[in-house]
Structures are given as C-alpha cells and as structure tokens.
Amino acid sequence: MAIRDTISNRLQEAFKPESLQVVDESHLHEGHAGHRPSGETHFRVYIVSEAFKGKSRVDRHRMINSALAAELAGGVHALAIHAKAPGEG
C-alpha cells in the first residue's frame, strides 16, 4: 500500500473527517534532505474534523503527529498540516 493511502486511512480512522486530502509533494523536494528517488517522503494534509473543535493549532498538529507516529518514524520526512474544525475559514 502506498504511504499516501496509509496516511489517509489512519487519519480517517482517528478523526472521522468531513474532508481529507493527502497530497504527495515529494517531487517538489528533489535534492533536498530526506528525499528518496522512489518518492513518498514529503506530504501535505488538508483535514476538517470535529475532533479539532476548540483545539489550538499546536494541539491539532500534535494529534495528527501522534496518529501518524509510525509513518513519521519511518519513511515520511516532512508533513505539512492544515487542520481545521468545521466552519473555520
């Protein structure tokens, strides 16, 4: 299974999001630290979930990093997070 799919599945299970988009941006980081020729090293996540309601930006990032601990300890070098609660602009 592709790492992008694993990230998506873990976030679906953990947060039951209203919307979720996981974008593999590895191709934008050729020659940078952590890049591998096979890709799947740099990701951007856009997620909207009730689980983030009343949580600070830092808390939201911690929640996502915790849910993806295995992937972050393995092949994922960078993860950009855009986490919002429903209704936030």
Secondary structure, DSSP 8 states (H G I E B T S, - for coil): --HHHHHHHHHHHHH--SEEEEEE-GGGGTTSTT--TT---EEEEEEE-GGGTT--HHHHHHHHHHHTHHHHHTT--EEEEEEE-TT--
